[in-house]
């Protein structure tokens, strides 16, 4: 609302991107469609390559995950890939490649599913994006298995298990570190409270002695 009053198109675009992402997480796909299409219809006077790519990526998820129209999803994912490649956004490229692989899997085009999932896996290994790599490996496992390539499917499955274990261990380590930090903070607060109590007691004694 503030951006509209200020007529700041760049900030309006950013707001639409964030809102659309939030609605994707809530699986409120109608709102994803609304904000993505509204963003693309805006009169853009500046170079907003990232915003255009992002809206197409969100529309791709709308068609793929929301209403299960993989062909339309692939069209938007290709456009998103085009814009992200122009500005070399490696993370966003990896995510779109992974989602394209999954979209091709949905229409049983296993060759394309493997092609894009391999690209995504290669890029995510380099970027150390384990969660995205996990999704790509799952598509590769399924696609190779459906093509009758049991050996390849099993090879990807072993990598999937290894990556998943690593991800779980990392998440567990993070939780342990958070609990340790919380415990240390509580101990520190308790120690400070005890020290303050001693200081307050000493001050009270000094006041009493001074008064006497």
Secondary structure, DSSP 4 states (H G I P E B T S, - for coil): -HHHHHT-HHHHHHHHHHHHHHHHHTT-HHHHHHHHHHHHHS---S--HHHHHHHHHHHHHIIIIIS--HHHHHHHHHHHHHHHHHTT-HHHHHHHHHHHHHHHHHTT-HHHHHHHHHHHHHHHHHHT-HHHHHHHHHHHHHHHHHTT-HHHHHHHHHHHHHHHHHHHHHHHHHHHHHHHHHHHHHHHHHHHHHHHHHHHHHHHHHHHHHH-
